[in-house]
Amino acid sequence: MSLDDVYRTFAGTPKDATCPTHVPPPTRVVEPLGHMGHVGHHKDERQQEEAGPLHEIAPLLAALVEAGHDLGIDLEARIRRSMVNLSRQERAELAAAIDDAFEASVSIEQARLSISRHLPGGGDLGPASAEWWVSWVASRCPINADDRRYLGDLLRLLPDRRRATAACWYSRAWLQAADAEPLPHRRENAGRQAANTTLRPVRRGGGQ
């Protein structure tokens, strides 16, 4: 089932209707219900207000995956929970907005974070795993297998709430040190040394 089919089926629109056209990033807005993009654009007196059947959530998520959008385990679980109390039309519009976010983002991580911030309850991806944050760092810095293993081991020592901060400081230190190194062949090593320095408190304190 394509996203167009999903929108027609679950939003109660005419058979010749399609998903709302993508909204360019500069014009993206947050709707009053706390959802992204198109939610609320098709409300009328006939809208079904009660929550839609639970078995209809799976086809919506499957359509997003079939469209090539890698939601990830954490985000998919949050989307599933968010859809439980939504009407059929609101679910379809949320799926269309998620599709829009992936189309507008430059990376999978950026799309996931953008979607997560606009789900009911707000905030970034909740208790993202150490492995997720290692992948986030790897999308920004040229870390090798040893770096990934070392970073992952230390991030696992941290409480969930501190992993994001540690990963951001690690990435920032790496990029700043690499940019400051004038010799190209030394940049990766300079970045690695600076980034590892930010993890010293973790090694000493064991994540406390």
C-alpha positions as CSV (number, residue, x, y, z in Angstrom):
1,M,0.0,0.0,0.0
2,S,1.5,3.3,-1.1
3,L,1.4,6.5,1.0
4,D,-1.2,7.9,-1.4
5,D,-3.3,4.8,-0.9
6,V,-2.9,5.1,2.9
7,Y,-4.1,8.7,2.8
8,R,-7.1,7.9,0.7
9,T,-8.0,5.0,2.8
10,F,-7.6,6.4,6.3
11,A,-8.2,10.1,5.8
12,G,-11.6,9.7,4.1
13,T,-10.7,11.7,1.0
14,P,-12.1,11.1,-2.5
15,K,-10.5,8.3,-4.5
16,D,-8.7,10.7,-6.9
17,A,-7.1,12.6,-4.0
18,T,-3.4,12.2,-3.1
19,C,-1.3,12.9,-0.1
20,P,-0.8,16.6,0.6
21,T,2.0,18.1,-1.4
22,H,5.3,18.4,0.5
23,V,5.8,21.6,2.4
24,P,9.2,23.2,1.8
25,P,11.3,23.2,5.0
26,P,11.2,27.1,5.5
27,T,7.4,27.0,5.7
28,R,7.0,24.0,8.0
29,V,4.7,24.7,10.9
30,V,3.5,22.9,14.0
31,E,-0.2,22.5,14.2
32,P,-2.3,23.2,17.3
33,L,-2.5,19.5,18.1
34,G,1.3,19.3,18.3
35,H,1.7,17.4,15.1
36,M,3.8,18.4,12.1
37,G,3.0,19.7,8.7
38,H,-0.4,18.8,7.3
39,V,-2.2,17.7,10.5
40,G,-5.4,19.8,10.8
41,H,-5.4,20.9,7.1
42,H,-8.4,18.7,6.2
43,K,-10.6,19.1,9.3
44,D,-14.3,19.5,8.7
45,E,-17.6,18.8,10.4
46,R,-17.6,15.2,9.2
47,Q,-14.2,14.3,10.7
48,Q,-14.2,11.1,12.8
49,E,-13.2,12.3,16.3
50,E,-12.9,9.0,18.1
51,A,-9.7,7.0,17.9
52,G,-9.4,4.8,14.9
53,P,-9.2,1.0,15.2
54,L,-5.8,-0.2,16.5
55,H,-5.3,-2.7,13.7
56,E,-5.0,0.1,11.2
57,I,-1.8,1.5,12.7
58,A,0.3,-1.4,11.3
59,P,-0.5,-0.6,7.6
60,L,0.4,3.0,8.1
61,L,3.8,2.1,9.6
62,A,4.4,-0.5,6.9
63,A,3.6,2.1,4.2
64,L,6.3,4.4,5.6
65,V,8.8,1.6,5.6
66,E,7.9,0.6,2.1
67,A,8.5,4.2,1.0
68,G,12.1,3.8,2.1
69,H,11.9,5.6,5.4
70,D,14.1,4.0,8.2
71,L,12.2,4.9,11.3
72,G,14.3,2.9,13.7
73,I,13.0,0.8,16.6
74,D,12.8,3.7,19.2
75,L,11.0,6.1,16.9
76,E,8.6,3.5,15.4
77,A,7.5,2.6,19.0
78,R,6.9,6.3,19.8
79,I,4.9,6.8,16.6
80,R,2.8,3.6,17.3
81,R,2.0,4.9,20.8
82,S,1.2,8.4,19.5
83,M,-1.3,6.9,17.0
84,V,-3.3,4.9,19.5
85,N,-5.6,7.8,20.5
86,L,-5.7,9.6,17.1
87,S,-8.6,9.4,14.7
88,R,-8.2,7.7,11.3
89,Q,-7.7,11.1,9.6
90,E,-5.2,12.3,12.1
91,R,-3.2,9.1,11.8
92,A,-3.1,9.5,8.0
93,E,-2.0,13.1,8.2
94,L,0.7,12.2,10.7
95,A,2.0,9.6,8.3
96,A,2.0,12.2,5.5
97,A,3.9,14.6,7.7
98,I,6.5,11.9,8.6
99,D,7.0,11.2,4.9
100,D,7.4,15.0,4.4
101,A,10.1,15.2,7.1
102,F,12.1,12.4,5.5
103,E,11.9,14.1,2.1
104,A,13.0,17.4,3.6
105,S,15.9,16.2,5.8
106,V,19.5,15.7,4.7
107,S,20.0,12.6,6.8
108,I,18.1,9.8,8.5
109,E,19.2,11.1,11.9
110,Q,17.9,14.6,11.2
111,A,14.6,13.3,10.0
112,R,14.2,11.1,13.1
113,L,15.0,13.9,15.4
114,S,12.6,16.3,13.6
115,I,9.8,13.8,13.7
116,S,10.4,13.0,17.4
117,R,10.4,16.6,18.5
118,H,6.9,17.1,17.0
119,L,5.2,13.9,18.3
120,P,2.8,14.3,21.2
121,G,4.8,15.0,24.3
122,G,7.7,16.6,22.3
123,G,11.3,16.1,23.2
124,D,14.1,14.3,21.4
125,L,14.2,10.5,20.9
126,G,13.5,9.2,24.4
127,P,15.9,6.6,25.8
128,A,18.0,6.2,22.6
129,S,20.5,3.4,22.9
130,A,24.2,3.8,23.0
131,E,24.4,2.2,19.6
132,W,22.0,4.8,18.2
133,W,24.2,7.6,19.4
134,V,27.3,5.9,18.1
135,S,25.6,5.9,14.7
136,W,24.7,9.5,15.1
137,V,28.4,10.4,15.8
138,A,29.5,8.3,12.9
139,S,27.3,10.3,10.5
140,R,29.3,13.4,11.4
141,C,32.8,12.2,12.2
142,P,35.0,9.6,10.4
143,I,35.3,7.2,13.3
144,N,36.6,3.7,12.7
145,A,35.6,0.4,14.2
146,D,37.8,0.9,17.3
147,D,36.3,4.3,17.9
148,R,32.8,3.0,17.6
149,R,33.5,0.2,20.1
150,Y,35.3,2.5,22.6
151,L,32.6,5.2,22.3
152,G,29.8,2.6,22.6
153,D,31.3,1.0,25.7
154,L,31.5,4.4,27.5
155,L,28.1,5.6,26.4
156,R,26.5,2.4,27.8
157,L,27.9,3.5,31.2
158,L,25.9,6.7,31.1
159,P,22.2,7.2,32.1
160,D,19.9,7.6,29.1
161,R,19.5,11.3,29.7
162,R,23.3,12.0,29.5
163,R,24.1,10.1,26.3
164,A,22.9,12.8,24.0
165,T,25.2,15.4,25.8
166,A,28.2,13.1,25.7
167,A,27.7,12.3,22.0
168,C,27.3,16.0,21.1
169,W,30.4,17.0,23.0
170,Y,32.4,14.1,21.4
171,S,31.3,15.1,17.9
172,R,31.9,18.8,18.4
173,A,35.4,18.2,19.8
174,W,36.3,15.9,17.0
175,L,35.3,18.3,14.2
176,Q,36.8,21.4,15.9
177,A,40.2,19.7,16.4
178,A,40.2,18.3,12.9
179,D,39.4,21.7,11.4
180,A,42.2,23.3,13.4
181,E,44.8,20.8,12.2
182,P,46.6,22.3,9.1
183,L,48.1,18.9,8.0
184,P,45.4,16.8,6.3
185,H,47.0,13.4,7.2
186,R,46.9,14.4,10.9
187,R,43.3,15.7,11.1
188,E,41.6,12.4,11.9
189,N,44.1,11.7,14.7
190,A,43.7,15.2,16.1
191,G,40.0,14.8,16.1
192,R,40.1,11.4,17.8
193,Q,42.4,12.6,20.6
194,A,40.3,15.7,21.3
195,A,37.0,13.7,21.2
196,N,38.4,11.0,23.5
197,T,39.3,13.8,26.0
198,T,35.7,14.6,26.4
199,L,35.0,11.1,27.6
200,R,37.6,11.2,30.5
201,P,34.9,12.1,33.1
202,V,32.9,9.0,32.0
203,R,36.0,6.8,32.4
204,R,36.7,8.2,35.9
205,G,33.2,8.4,37.2
206,G,31.7,5.3,35.6
207,G,28.7,7.3,34.4
208,Q,27.8,8.7,37.8
